[in-house]
Amino acid sequence: MIIDISNPETLKMCAVCISETSGGQLALLIIVASLTLVGLLNRSWKKNFKKEAKSSS
């Protein structure tokens, strides 16, 4: 597929498609990274801090 550079309307549409795609990928990356971080923190909390609470009481 060849993009007609002389047509400004085509360039606008192409820019919108590129920005929407990269925005969606960025949002997905942030969601996956935050869920991974929450999972790791949960595992760390259960492993380290729950034992200290039981042993101190």
Rosetta blueprint (number, residue, H / E / L):
1 M L
2 I L
3 I L
4 D L
5 I L
6 S L
7 N L
8 P H
9 E H
10 T H
11 L H
12 K H
13 M H
14 C H
15 A H
16 V H
17 C H
18 I H
19 S H
20 E H
21 T H
22 S H
23 G H
24 G H
25 Q H
26 L H
27 A H
28 L H
29 L H
30 I H
31 I H
32 V H
33 A H
34 S H
35 L H
36 T H
37 L H
38 V H
39 G H
40 L H
41 L H
42 N H
43 R H
44 S H
45 W H
46 K H
47 K H
48 N H
49 F H
50 K H
51 K H
52 E H
53 A H
54 K H
55 S H
56 S H
57 S L
